[in-house]
Amino acid sequence: MRSRYSAFVLGDVPYLLATWHATQRPADLKLEAGGKWLGLEIKQHRITGPDSAEVDFVARFRVAGRAVRQHERSRFVREDGRWLYVDGDAL
């Protein structure tokens, strides 16, 4: 989760796509232009299986002067030793 947040901060679209599970990965990803990321707080994480986990997080950023708070529970799976983002639910 932290590496994906860092990729959002840096605008590293190739990394974001590479860490997205192939079954859910979008064909293209456009990041919000002019966004300023302000912080990430991991609220909770839990192992849901031998190769699956959930992360409850809050990411804060500002777009066009407007503060945004994204609270999500994300699901990840581990394949070939790498954790991949599957999907998430807004909270």
C-alpha positions, -999 to 999 in steps of 0.1 A, spaced: 0 0 0 27 24 9 46 18 -24 14 25 -44 8 57 -24 44 68 -32 37 60 -69 7 82 -68 27 110 -52 54 106 -79 30 101 -108 45 67 -116 17 53 -137 38 23 -150 44 12 -114 7 16 -105 -3 -5 -134 24 -32 -127 11 -36 -91 -25 -39 -102 -38 -75 -105 -42 -84 -142 -79 -93 -137 -88 -58 -125 -61 -36 -142 -74 -8 -163 -60 -5 -199 -49 31 -191 -46 52 -160 -48 90 -160 -39 108 -127 -55 140 -116 -33 168 -129 -21 193 -103 -30 171 -74 -8 175 -43 -7 144 -20 -7 153 17 -4 120 36 -13 84 41 -26 68 72 -29 30 75 -59 25 98 -58 -13 98 -45 -43 79 -54 -79 82 -44 -111 66 -74 -128 50 -57 -159 37 -22 -173 29 -18 -150 0 -45 -123 5 -49 -93 27 -69 -61 32 -57 -26 41 -79 1 55 -63 35 48 -70 72 45 -51 92 18 -53 129 18 -47 152 -12 -56 186 -26 -69 192 -61 -76 227 -74 -75 240 -39 -100 215 -27 -90 190 1 -99 154 -6 -99 125 19 -100 90 4 -109 63 29 -108 29 13 -105 -8 23 -83 -23 -4 -78 -60 -12 -45 -74 -22 -33 -108 -33 3 -122 -34 14 -139 -67 50 -150 -73 60 -132 -41 46 -98 -51 16 -81 -36 -9 -69 -62 -39 -45 -57 -71 -62 -67 -99 -37 -57 -113 -16 -29 -144 -3 -13 -148 34 -4 -156 38 33 
